[in-house]
Amino acid sequence: MADQKAKKSKKDTLFIALRRGNAEKVGRILDNPEVPEGEEAVFADMDADTAKNSLLHRAARYGHAAVVKILIEKGADPNKNNKFGMTPLHHAAVGGDLQVVEELLRCCQEKPPLHRQEEDNEAPEEKPEEQPKSDQKEAIAQEDEKRAKIAEMLLNNGAKATAVEPAGQQTPLHLLCMNGYAQTAKVLLEAGEADVNAVNKISQTPLIYACIERHLDTVKIMVEFKADLSLGDKLHWNWTPLHYAVLQDDVDIVQFLLDSGADKEAKDEAGRSALNVADEHPKKKSRQFWLRDFCLTFLVLIEYAHLQACQLTLR
């Protein structure tokens, strides 16, 4: 009983040291002869983590490059999958720490399979902490800058920008557009492999994702790289990006799409145009574009009718 308590205490100490990024302490604990050596030590206490993440997975996710280095030196496998098929490199990319990505690439004698896909298994979603709206744009921009550098590094080391996630058929570009990482999306597109018009399981394009999530900068990048403004999806009966921008009531995106040549008369399978979507939500600001056009047309018709009336009077 005492031995079990001592063992648990050492594991707890190990996880605390790892969480805090204390590489020296992690190394000392793993060197302790009372702790199982090698692989067993590095992947200790697996039952405590339902996702079956190793210590290396966790260190990569927390962004502790020095701990990552120690764990690899102690025999941790950088290609080891967790329950959902994710490697430590996946976690490093999600965590967004450039040094950790560099360390994983540098320390591996055998290059990690950078384009390895996650298994067709749904990982539990992590809910981000709520931020004031005023801070969200700045936070996204900061994350985007880091991830753009990571993307360049991964692409230079053989990562595939065309990788497809099995469950929903999402490409990296879909996920970048969903999160508003415009710079990183541009890196992938400039590399020449990513398909700007790739469709997922329900035929949604990266541009549609950017419109749904209201990321104007990302919308602009997609259009710059020739995203098809007319491609619809299957979720809402062939809705186009413009339909979604109107639904989200994002005036700036609606204006940009119209200026870029989006067809405001495009119909979905039910025969509804983006104007019909606006009419179904009469308080939406995006109705102004159609109302403005209607008013101009109406004024022209009045002028034309007045001219006709004058001509009739003069007869």
Secondary structure, 3 states (H helix, E strand, C coil): CHHHHHHHHHHHHHHHHHHHCCHHHHHHHHHCCCCCCHHHHHCCCHHHCCCCCCHHHHHHHHCCHHHHHHHHHCCCCCCCCCCCCCCHHHHHHHHCCHHHHHHHHHHCCCCCCCCCCCCCCCCCCCCCCCCCHHHHHHHHHHHHHHHHHHHHHHHHCCCCCCCCECCCCECHHHHHHHHCCHHHHHHHHHCCCCCCCCCCCCCCCHHHHHHHCCCHHHHHHHHHCCCCCCCCCCCCCCCCHHHHHHHCCCHHHHHHHHHCCCCCCCCCCCCCCHHHHHHHCCCCCCHHHHHHHHHHHHHHHHHHHHHHHHHHHHC
